[in-house]
Amino acid sequence: MKKVGVVIAVERDEVIIRAQRESSCGSCAGKSACGTLGSWDIKKKDKNDYDIRLPNVLNAKQGDVVTVEVPDQLILTASMTFYGYPVLAFLISGGLSFQMAESLGLSGDLFSAVGGLLGAGVIWAWLMKRPNLMQMPEMVEVQQQSPY
């Protein structure tokens, strides 16, 4: 998916690009919770505009119109990474905790719940420490140079 936006600021080696939400998003049921562009540094300005912070790989200047390419599989990958893996860890560590507690003659329910929460928490914390786990969007073209 490609998005077009305008560079509104240049900060060191990064740019802040203002982009608009697609018109097709208007009929989507998940539009209020969706940033469309994923989980990077995105700030909502109004119901249609978003500011995106990206590395300035093309030496864009303030006022330039740029194209940002968003990997098509990003939303699916992000969902699986930040929701699927912790749930999977919860189930596996909860099951293992239950089996260990039962083999020791203890009540497996409490140990299963605690073990599941610990497993999910450990995986979630590990994922939060690895921000480069997914392919991020990148600026691919400067369509129109600013007159400045």
MDTraj code that builds the backbone (N, CA, C; nanometers):
import mdtraj as md
import numpy as np

residues = "MET LYS LYS VAL GLY VAL VAL ILE ALA VAL GLU ARG ASP GLU VAL ILE ILE ARG ALA GLN ARG GLU SER SER CYS GLY SER CYS ALA GLY LYS SER ALA CYS GLY THR LEU GLY SER TRP ASP ILE LYS LYS LYS ASP LYS ASN ASP TYR ASP ILE ARG LEU PRO ASN VAL LEU ASN ALA LYS GLN GLY ASP VAL VAL THR VAL GLU VAL PRO ASP GLN LEU ILE LEU THR ALA SER MET THR PHE TYR GLY TYR PRO VAL LEU ALA PHE LEU ILE SER GLY GLY LEU SER PHE GLN MET ALA GLU SER LEU GLY LEU SER GLY ASP LEU PHE SER ALA VAL GLY GLY LEU LEU GLY ALA GLY VAL ILE TRP ALA TRP LEU MET LYS ARG PRO ASN LEU MET GLN MET PRO GLU MET VAL GLU VAL GLN GLN GLN SER PRO TYR".split()
xyz = np.array([
    [0.0850, -0.1163, 0.0000],
    [0.0000, 0.0000, 0.0000],
    [0.0902, 0.1234, 0.0000],
    [0.0547, 0.2201, -0.0832],
    [0.1302, 0.3450, -0.0883],
    [0.0416, 0.4591, -0.0413],
    [0.1022, 0.5496, 0.0366],
    [0.0330, 0.6676, 0.0866],
    [0.1119, 0.7896, 0.0430],
    [0.0420, 0.8975, 0.0159],
    [0.1059, 1.0231, -0.0209],
    [0.0835, 1.1208, 0.0940],
    [0.1899, 1.1931, 0.1301],
    [0.1798, 1.2903, 0.2375],
    [0.2719, 1.4083, 0.2126],
    [0.2625, 1.5074, 0.3001],
    [0.3432, 1.6283, 0.2900],
    [0.4353, 1.6347, 0.4105],
    [0.5627, 1.6639, 0.3861],
    [0.6586, 1.6796, 0.4950],
    [0.6267, 1.8106, 0.5663],
    [0.5925, 1.8011, 0.6948],
    [0.5588, 1.9229, 0.7692],
    [0.6725, 1.9681, 0.8598],
    [0.7702, 1.8783, 0.8841],
    [0.8848, 1.9165, 0.9670],
    [1.0013, 1.8220, 0.9400],
    [1.1222, 1.8748, 0.9557],
    [1.2437, 1.7944, 0.9459],
    [1.3169, 1.8100, 1.0787],
    [1.3416, 1.6982, 1.1464],
    [1.4106, 1.6985, 1.2758],
    [1.5291, 1.6035, 1.2667],
    [1.6496, 1.6606, 1.2683],
    [1.7737, 1.5829, 1.2541],
    [1.7664, 1.4928, 1.1312],
    [1.7660, 1.3627, 1.1482],
    [1.7637, 1.2703, 1.0346],
    [1.6260, 1.2064, 1.0148],
    [1.5221, 1.2716, 1.0663],
    [1.3858, 1.2216, 1.0524],
    [1.2952, 1.3302, 0.9957],
    [1.1853, 1.2861, 0.9342],
    [1.0841, 1.3802, 0.8851],
    [0.9506, 1.3456, 0.9487],
    [0.8666, 1.4444, 0.9622],
    [0.7297, 1.4220, 1.0064],
    [0.6417, 1.4491, 0.8849],
    [0.5664, 1.3470, 0.8456],
    [0.4841, 1.3534, 0.7258],
    [0.3372, 1.3534, 0.7668],
    [0.2604, 1.4465, 0.7127],
    [0.1171, 1.4495, 0.7378],
    [0.0480, 1.3781, 0.6223],
    [-0.0271, 1.2730, 0.6554],
    [-0.0982, 1.1942, 0.5551],
    [-0.2458, 1.1921, 0.5894],
    [-0.3273, 1.1598, 0.4903],
    [-0.4716, 1.1513, 0.5117],
    [-0.5162, 1.0062, 0.5081],
    [-0.6138, 0.9762, 0.5922],
    [-0.6757, 0.8440, 0.5927],
    [-0.7502, 0.8251, 0.4609],
    [-0.7463, 0.7045, 0.4085],
    [-0.8133, 0.6734, 0.2826],
    [-0.9646, 0.6921, 0.2960],
    [-1.0308, 0.7313, 0.1881],
    [-1.1758, 0.7504, 0.1914],
    [-1.2486, 0.6181, 0.2127],
    [-1.1868, 0.5072, 0.1729],
    [-1.2502, 0.3773, 0.1919],
    [-1.2606, 0.3410, 0.3398],
    [-1.1848, 0.4104, 0.4235],
    [-1.1916, 0.3832, 0.5671],
    [-1.3238, 0.4313, 0.6274],
    [-1.3929, 0.5207, 0.5608],
    [-1.5163, 0.5762, 0.6154],
    [-1.6233, 0.4730, 0.6421],
    [-1.6240, 0.3651, 0.5648],
    [-1.7272, 0.2641, 0.5834],
    [-1.6805, 0.1454, 0.6673],
    [-1.5582, 0.1490, 0.7140],
    [-1.5027, 0.0373, 0.7911],
    [-1.5475, 0.0443, 0.9369],
    [-1.5861, -0.0693, 0.9929],
    [-1.6325, -0.0735, 1.1315],
    [-1.5198, -0.0491, 1.2308],
    [-1.3964, -0.0771, 1.1935],
    [-1.2842, -0.0614, 1.2861],
    [-1.2109, 0.0694, 1.2734],
    [-1.2683, 0.1689, 1.2046],
    [-1.1965, 0.2923, 1.1760],
    [-1.1559, 0.3710, 1.3006],
    [-1.2322, 0.3603, 1.4088],
    [-1.1985, 0.4388, 1.5276],
    [-1.0765, 0.3851, 1.5994],
    [-1.0461, 0.2580, 1.5830],
    [-0.9319, 0.1995, 1.6524],
    [-0.8130, 0.1774, 1.5611],
    [-0.8278, 0.2055, 1.4329],
    [-0.7245, 0.1721, 1.3351],
    [-0.6449, 0.2947, 1.2963],
    [-0.5124, 0.2823, 1.2966],
    [-0.4272, 0.3881, 1.2461],
    [-0.3913, 0.3639, 1.1010],
    [-0.4332, 0.2525, 1.0419],
    [-0.4056, 0.2074, 0.9064],
    [-0.2572, 0.1922, 0.8816],
    [-0.1770, 0.2782, 0.9354],
    [-0.0340, 0.2723, 0.9097],
    [0.0415, 0.1983, 1.0181],
    [-0.0238, 0.1279, 1.1062],
    [0.0462, 0.0423, 1.2002],
    [0.0758, 0.1049, 1.3342],
    [0.1822, 0.0591, 1.3960],
    [0.2058, 0.0922, 1.5361],
    [0.3287, 0.1780, 1.5580],
    [0.3803, 0.2468, 1.4571],
    [0.4943, 0.3328, 1.4772],
    [0.4485, 0.4663, 1.5296],
    [0.5386, 0.5633, 1.5360],
    [0.5085, 0.6938, 1.5955],
    [0.4079, 0.7690, 1.5086],
    [0.2821, 0.7579, 1.5427],
    [0.1761, 0.8185, 1.4629],
    [0.0874, 0.8994, 1.5565],
    [0.0577, 1.0211, 1.5202],
    [-0.0247, 1.1060, 1.6055],
    [-0.1438, 1.1543, 1.5243],
    [-0.2615, 1.1336, 1.5800],
    [-0.3843, 1.1723, 1.5103],
    [-0.4055, 1.3231, 1.5270],
    [-0.4245, 1.3923, 1.4157],
    [-0.4466, 1.5366, 1.4189],
    [-0.5951, 1.5698, 1.4159],
    [-0.6698, 1.5133, 1.3271],
    [-0.8145, 1.5230, 1.3260],
    [-0.8663, 1.3918, 1.2695],
    [-0.9932, 1.3858, 1.2331],
    [-1.0478, 1.2560, 1.1946],
    [-0.9872, 1.1996, 1.0666],
    [-0.9208, 1.2819, 0.9854],
    [-0.8643, 1.2325, 0.8606],
    [-0.7125, 1.2460, 0.8482],
    [-0.6469, 1.3291, 0.9301],
    [-0.5034, 1.3535, 0.9158],
    [-0.4216, 1.2825, 1.0223],
    [-0.3039, 1.2335, 0.9817],
    [-0.2106, 1.1687, 1.0727],
    [-0.0711, 1.2198, 1.0465],
    [0.0078, 1.2364, 1.1529],
    [0.1487, 1.2691, 1.1387],
    [0.2293, 1.1428, 1.1613],
    [0.3225, 1.1164, 1.0697],
    [0.4036, 0.9958, 1.0748],
    [0.5495, 1.0367, 1.0807],
    [0.6249, 0.9801, 1.1739],
    [0.7681, 1.0088, 1.1853],
    [0.8453, 0.8938, 1.1200],
    [0.9278, 0.9291, 1.0199],
    [1.0065, 0.8305, 0.9471],
    [1.1487, 0.8809, 0.9263],
    [1.2436, 0.7904, 0.9032],
    [1.3799, 0.8339, 0.8692],
    [1.3786, 0.9102, 0.7362],
    [1.4589, 1.0155, 0.7278],
    [1.4650, 1.0989, 0.6075],
    [1.5680, 1.0416, 0.5099],
    [1.5349, 0.9299, 0.4480],
    [1.6288, 0.8600, 0.3602],
    [1.6440, 0.9272, 0.2246],
    [1.5523, 1.0151, 0.1859],
    [1.5578, 1.0803, 0.0546],
    [1.5909, 1.2290, 0.0637],
    [1.6369, 1.2743, 0.1794],
    [1.6697, 1.4156, 0.2019],
    [1.5532, 1.5084, 0.1674],
    [1.4356, 1.4726, 0.2095],
    [1.3168, 1.5542, 0.1844],
    [1.3237, 1.6809, 0.2683],
    [1.2650, 1.7868, 0.2158],
    [1.2600, 1.9155, 0.2852],
    [1.1161, 1.9455, 0.3244],
    [1.1000, 2.0393, 0.4160],
    [0.9662, 2.0781, 0.4587],
    [0.8862, 2.1275, 0.3382],
    [0.7627, 2.0777, 0.3242],
    [0.6755, 2.1150, 0.2139],
    [0.6785, 2.0175, 0.0972],
    [0.7762, 1.9251, 0.0947],
    [0.7828, 1.8260, -0.0132],
    [0.6653, 1.7288, -0.0044],
    [0.6155, 1.6875, -0.1198],
    [0.5136, 1.5834, -0.1272],
    [0.5870, 1.4519, -0.1488],
    [0.5650, 1.3558, -0.0598],
    [0.6396, 1.2299, -0.0649],
    [0.5442, 1.1109, -0.0673],
    [0.5971, 0.9992, -0.1172],
    [0.5228, 0.8736, -0.1173],
    [0.5828, 0.7832, -0.0108],
    [0.4962, 0.7269, 0.0731],
    [0.5382, 0.6341, 0.1782],
    [0.4813, 0.4975, 0.1434],
    [0.5679, 0.3970, 0.1430],
    [0.5216, 0.2621, 0.1128],
    [0.5057, 0.1844, 0.2429],
    [0.3868, 0.1286, 0.2605],
    [0.3545, 0.0496, 0.3785],
    [0.3434, -0.0964, 0.3352],
    [0.4221, -0.1859, 0.3953],
    [0.4123, -0.3274, 0.3567],
    [0.2699, -0.3797, 0.3747],
    [0.2194, -0.4512, 0.2743],
    [0.0816, -0.5009, 0.2781],
    [0.0551, -0.5940, 0.3953],
    [0.1524, -0.6714, 0.4346],
    [0.1318, -0.7696, 0.5403],
    [0.1534, -0.7102, 0.6803],
    [0.1770, -0.5793, 0.6900],
    [0.2108, -0.5186, 0.8185],
    [0.1023, -0.5361, 0.9241],
    [-0.0234, -0.5150, 0.8884],
    [-0.1313, -0.5235, 0.9877],
    [-0.1465, -0.6665, 1.0384],
    [-0.1397, -0.7632, 0.9477],
    [-0.1490, -0.9029, 0.9885],
    [-0.0307, -0.9432, 1.0761],
    [0.0881, -0.9018, 1.0367],
    [0.2082, -0.9334, 1.1143],
    [0.2024, -0.8691, 1.2533],
    [0.1607, -0.7439, 1.2588],
    [0.1506, -0.6746, 1.3872],
    [0.0476, -0.7410, 1.4773],
    [-0.0654, -0.7801, 1.4209],
    [-0.1691, -0.8464, 1.5006],
    [-0.1190, -0.9776, 1.5579],
    [-0.0564, -1.0572, 1.4750],
    [-0.0054, -1.1862, 1.5222],
    [0.1047, -1.1669, 1.6252],
    [0.1919, -1.0711, 1.6016],
    [0.3043, -1.0491, 1.6923],
    [0.2578, -1.0026, 1.8295],
    [0.1718, -0.9035, 1.8342],
    [0.1374, -0.8429, 1.9624],
    [0.0127, -0.8985, 2.0292],
    [-0.0614, -0.9841, 1.9591],
    [-0.1772, -1.0488, 2.0208],
    [-0.1627, -1.2004, 2.0214],
    [-0.1250, -1.2566, 1.9091],
    [-0.1188, -1.4024, 1.8962],
    [-0.0118, -1.4678, 1.9823],
    [0.1092, -1.4150, 1.9779],
    [0.2185, -1.4772, 2.0543],
    [0.1957, -1.4730, 2.2052],
    [0.1513, -1.3613, 2.2630],
    [0.1232, -1.3635, 2.4069],
    [0.0117, -1.4619, 2.4452],
    [-0.0912, -1.4740, 2.3617],
    [-0.1987, -1.5700, 2.3914],
    [-0.1444, -1.7120, 2.3843],
    [-0.0637, -1.7399, 2.2837],
    [-0.0015, -1.8713, 2.2706],
    [0.0883, -1.9014, 2.3912],
    [0.1664, -1.8033, 2.4344],
    [0.2522, -1.8205, 2.5517],
    [0.1682, -1.8439, 2.6769],
    [0.0548, -1.7727, 2.6880],
    [-0.0354, -1.7912, 2.8017],
    [-0.0846, -1.9356, 2.8078],
    [-0.1283, -1.9875, 2.6945],
    [-0.1819, -2.1240, 2.6914],
    [-0.0742, -2.2285, 2.7210],
    [0.0414, -2.2146, 2.6613],
    [0.1482, -2.3131, 2.6813],
    [0.2016, -2.3088, 2.8241],
    [0.2351, -2.1882, 2.8730],
    [0.2900, -2.1804, 3.0086],
    [0.1842, -2.2146, 3.1138],
    [0.0566, -2.1820, 3.0866],
    [-0.0503, -2.2202, 3.1788],
    [-0.0664, -2.3709, 3.1852],
    [-0.0611, -2.4367, 3.0688],
    [-0.0714, -2.5832, 3.0654],
    [0.0451, -2.6512, 3.1341],
    [0.1664, -2.6003, 3.1099],
    [0.2844, -2.6576, 3.1751],
    [0.2804, -2.6368, 3.3266],
    [0.2366, -2.5192, 3.3688],
    [0.2246, -2.4911, 3.5123],
    [0.1218, -2.5833, 3.5780],
    [0.0123, -2.6066, 3.5081],
    [-0.0911, -2.6961, 3.5599],
    [-0.0348, -2.8368, 3.5780],
    [0.0353, -2.8868, 3.4773],
    [0.0930, -3.0213, 3.4838],
    [0.1954, -3.0322, 3.5968],
    [0.2789, -2.9296, 3.6133],
    [0.3789, -2.9325, 3.7209],
    [0.3129, -2.9329, 3.8578],
    [0.2128, -2.8476, 3.8749],
    [0.1444, -2.8399, 4.0043],
    [0.0736, -2.9715, 4.0360],
    [0.0076, -3.0302, 3.9392],
    [-0.0612, -3.1581, 3.9605],
    [0.0377, -3.2693, 3.9964],
    [0.1542, -3.2683, 3.9310],
    [0.2530, -3.3731, 3.9605],
    [0.3112, -3.3570, 4.1010],
    [0.3064, -3.2364, 4.1562],
    [0.3535, -3.2120, 4.2927],
    [0.2414, -3.2268, 4.3952],
    [0.1205, -3.2584, 4.3493],
    [0.0077, -3.2771, 4.4400],
    [-0.0561, -3.1472, 4.4841],
    [-0.0339, -3.0393, 4.4113],
    [-0.0913, -2.9091, 4.4449],
    [-0.2111, -2.8802, 4.3537],
    [-0.2864, -2.7792, 4.3891],
    [-0.3997, -2.7387, 4.3062],
    [-0.3470, -2.6762, 4.1770],
    [-0.3839, -2.7338, 4.0652],
    [-0.3313, -2.6870, 3.9379],
    [-0.3926, -2.5583, 3.8885],
    [-0.5132, -2.5243, 3.9355],
    [-0.5823, -2.4065, 3.8832],
    [-0.5068, -2.2764, 3.9122],
    [-0.4668, -2.2568, 4.0349],
    [-0.3955, -2.1344, 4.0715],
    [-0.2619, -2.1252, 3.9991],
    [-0.1871, -2.2348, 3.9975],
    [-0.0570, -2.2347, 3.9315],
    [-0.0720, -2.2161, 3.7806],
    [-0.1776, -2.2703, 3.7236],
    [-0.2037, -2.2545, 3.5809],
    [-0.2287, -2.1074, 3.5470],
    [-0.3097, -2.0404, 3.6264],
    [-0.3402, -1.8991, 3.6017],
    [-0.2156, -1.8123, 3.6166],
    [-0.1411, -1.8339, 3.7244],
    [-0.0204, -1.7544, 3.7488],
    [0.0848, -1.7823, 3.6408],
    [0.1042, -1.9089, 3.6091],
    [0.2014, -1.9451, 3.5063],
    [0.1651, -1.8891, 3.3705],
    [0.0370, -1.8934, 3.3363],
    [-0.0091, -1.8383, 3.2093],
    [0.0151, -1.6883, 3.2005],
    [-0.0189, -1.6169, 3.3079],
    [0.0029, -1.4722, 3.3080],
    [0.1506, -1.4375, 3.3019],
    [0.2330, -1.5130, 3.3739],
    [0.3776, -1.4887, 3.3688],
    [0.4326, -1.5150, 3.2288],
    [0.3915, -1.6240, 3.1671],
    [0.4388, -1.6554, 3.0323],
    [0.3998, -1.5494, 2.9312],
    [0.2741, -1.5062, 2.9358],
    [0.2282, -1.4022, 2.8437],
    [0.3007, -1.2705, 2.8704],
    [0.3216, -1.2379, 2.9969],
    [0.3925, -1.1141, 3.0328],
    [0.5366, -1.1137, 2.9859],
    [0.6037, -1.2270, 2.9993],
    [0.7433, -1.2368, 2.9557],
    [0.7529, -1.2191, 2.8043],
    [0.6662, -1.2862, 2.7293],
    [0.6677, -1.2734, 2.5828],
    [0.6333, -1.1309, 2.5408],
    [0.5337, -1.0706, 2.6028],
    [0.4951, -0.9348, 2.5678],
    [0.6089, -0.8372, 2.5966],
    [0.6741, -0.8501, 2.7129],
    [0.7865, -0.7622, 2.7472],
    [0.9016, -0.7804, 2.6480],
    [0.9275, -0.9052, 2.6086],
    [1.0334, -0.9317, 2.5121],
    [1.0006, -0.8662, 2.3778],
    [0.8746, -0.8741, 2.3345],
    [0.8341, -0.8120, 2.2083],
    [0.8472, -0.6600, 2.2139],
    [0.8175, -0.5994, 2.3268],
    [0.8278, -0.4542, 2.3401],
    [0.9724, -0.4056, 2.3333],
    [1.0669, -0.4920, 2.3684],
    [1.2093, -0.4561, 2.3639],
    [1.2660, -0.4702, 2.2231],
    [1.1888, -0.5247, 2.1304],
    [1.2356, -0.5502, 1.9940],
    [1.1506, -0.4723, 1.8938],
    [1.1708, -0.3402, 1.8822],
    [1.0861, -0.2605, 1.7930],
    [1.1087, -0.2885, 1.6453],
    [1.2212, -0.3449, 1.6084],
    [1.2501, -0.3705, 1.4671],
    [1.2075, -0.5092, 1.4238],
    [1.1108, -0.5663, 1.4932],
    [1.0635, -0.7007, 1.4630],
    [0.9873, -0.7066, 1.3314],
    [0.9270, -0.5951, 1.2920],
    [0.8464, -0.5923, 1.1701],
    [0.9093, -0.4980, 1.0687],
    [0.8771, -0.5218, 0.9431],
    [0.9205, -0.4323, 0.8371],
    [0.8391, -0.3045, 0.8491],
    [0.9068, -0.1937, 0.8638],
    [0.8390, -0.0671, 0.8851],
    [0.8164, 0.0042, 0.7518],
    [0.7258, 0.1018, 0.7493],
    [0.7052, 0.1796, 0.6281],
    [0.8300, 0.2611, 0.5963],
    [0.8443, 0.2968, 0.4708],
    [0.9582, 0.3798, 0.4330],
    [0.9181, 0.4786, 0.3249],
    [0.9900, 0.5902, 0.3235],
    [0.9686, 0.6920, 0.2226],
    [1.0380, 0.6440, 0.0955],
    [0.9630, 0.6353, -0.0163],
    [1.0202, 0.5788, -0.1384],
    [1.0360, 0.6793, -0.2515],
    [0.9700, 0.7958, -0.2432],
    [0.9779, 0.8898, -0.3544],
    [0.9411, 1.0297, -0.3074],
    [1.0149, 1.1289, -0.3585],
    [0.9777, 1.2688, -0.3401],
    [0.9100, 1.3094, -0.4700],
    [0.7787, 1.3265, -0.4657],
    [0.7015, 1.3544, -0.5879],
    [0.7147, 1.4985, -0.6333],
    [0.7153, 1.5882, -0.5360],
    [0.7175, 1.7306, -0.5699],
    [0.8060, 1.8012, -0.4705],
    [0.9052, 1.8720, -0.5208],
    [0.9968, 1.9451, -0.4357],
    [0.9320, 2.0737, -0.3856],
    [0.9606, 2.1072, -0.2631],
    [0.9126, 2.2318, -0.2056],
    [0.9858, 2.3493, -0.2707],
    [0.9203, 2.4638, -0.2885],
    [0.9896, 2.5809, -0.3452],
    [1.0845, 2.6453, -0.2457],
    [1.0879, 2.5971, -0.1208],
    [1.1742, 2.6590, -0.0177],
    [1.3159, 2.6110, -0.0304],
])
top = md.Topology()
chain = top.add_chain()
for i, resn in enumerate(residues, 1):
    res = top.add_residue(resn, chain, resSeq=i)
    for name in ("N", "CA", "C"):
        top.add_atom(name, md.element.get_by_symbol(name[0]), res)
traj = md.Trajectory(xyz[None], top)
